[in-house]
């Protein structure tokens, strides 16, 4: 039996209308820099180089509806971002263009929408 090839997750790609605008939002939110850029694609990488986040512009992109509703565009993933102080983190994300939702299921969690409509969670502790 041949050996199993090695697989390494290099980046998570997020579809959106405007790759550069969404990359700017997440770059400012996370403090990451652009590592590569094309007209409809931008790649960010964490400062330690361990994680990549890319954005791909898709003209037919439709933002997901959150919370989900039958028959509407569903979210397919969301980002969980750990923060050290929830209130200031939410205010900072909103100042960059995020939209706060009314989800308050837990005291240590807030759900926001990025400028392209993708939900993401800010956590005080790791969701693991």
C-alpha positions in Angstrom: 0.0 0.0 0.0 1.5 3.4 -1.0 2.1 5.9 1.9 -0.6 8.5 2.5 0.4 11.8 1.0 0.9 14.7 3.4 -1.9 17.2 3.6 -1.4 20.6 5.2 -4.2 23.2 5.4 -2.6 26.4 4.0 -5.5 28.8 3.9 -9.2 29.3 4.3 -10.8 31.1 1.3 -13.8 33.2 1.9 -16.0 34.2 -1.1 -17.4 37.8 -1.3 -18.2 40.6 -3.7 -15.1 42.6 -3.0 -12.0 40.7 -2.0 -9.9 43.8 -1.3 -12.5 45.4 1.0 -13.1 42.2 3.0 -9.3 41.6 3.2 -8.8 45.1 4.5 -11.5 44.5 7.2 -10.0 41.2 8.4 -6.4 42.6 8.1 -7.3 45.5 10.4 -9.4 43.3 12.8 -6.7 40.7 13.2 -3.6 42.8 12.6 -2.5 40.7 9.7 -0.8 41.9 6.5 -1.5 41.2 2.9 0.9 38.6 1.5 -0.4 38.4 -2.0 -2.9 40.3 -4.1 -4.6 40.0 -7.5 -7.6 41.8 -8.9 -10.2 39.4 -7.4 -8.1 37.6 -4.7 -6.2 38.7 -1.6 -4.2 36.5 0.8 -3.5 37.4 4.5 -1.2 35.5 6.8 -0.9 35.5 10.5 2.2 37.2 11.9 3.7 33.8 12.9 3.0 32.4 9.4 0.9 29.5 10.8 -2.5 30.5 9.3 -3.6 32.0 6.1 -6.9 33.7 5.2 -7.8 34.4 1.6 -10.6 36.3 0.0 -12.0 35.6 -3.5 -14.2 38.1 -5.3 -17.2 36.4 -6.9 -19.6 38.6 -8.9 -22.6 36.3 -8.1 -21.8 36.2 -4.3 -24.9 36.3 -2.1 -24.4 36.9 1.6 -25.8 34.2 3.9 -28.9 35.0 6.0 -28.2 34.7 9.7 -29.8 33.3 11.7 -30.7 30.8 9.0 -34.1 30.5 7.4 -35.4 27.7 5.2 -35.1 28.6 1.5 -32.5 31.4 2.0 -28.8 31.4 1.4 -27.2 29.5 4.3 -23.9 30.1 5.9 -21.4 27.4 5.2 -18.8 28.3 7.8 -18.0 31.0 10.3 -14.8 32.2 12.0 -14.3 31.9 15.8 -12.0 34.6 17.0 -10.7 34.6 20.6 -10.4 38.0 22.2 -9.1 39.2 25.6 -11.9 41.7 26.3 -15.3 41.2 24.7 -16.8 44.7 24.9 -13.8 46.6 23.4 -13.3 43.9 20.8 -17.0 44.2 19.6 -16.7 48.0 19.5 -13.5 47.8 17.5 -14.9 45.3 15.0 -18.0 47.5 14.5 -15.8 50.5 14.0 -14.1 48.6 11.2 -17.4 47.8 9.5 -18.8 44.8 11.3 -22.5 44.6 12.3 -23.4 43.4 15.8 -26.3 40.9 15.9 -28.7 40.4 18.8 -27.3 36.9 19.6 -26.6 36.8 23.3 -26.7 33.0 24.0 -23.6 33.2 26.2 -21.9 35.9 28.2 -18.5 35.1 26.7 -19.7 35.2 23.0 -20.9 37.7 20.5 -21.9 37.1 16.9 -21.2 39.8 14.4 -21.5 40.0 10.6 -18.5 41.0 8.5 -19.0 43.7 5.8 -19.8 40.9 3.3 -22.5 39.4 5.6 -20.5 36.4 6.9 -21.2 35.7 10.6 -18.2 35.4 12.9 -17.9 34.9 16.6 -15.8 36.7 19.2 -15.1 34.6 22.2 -13.5 35.3 25.6 -12.3 31.7 25.8 -11.4 29.1 23.3 -14.5 27.4 21.8 -12.6 24.1 21.8 
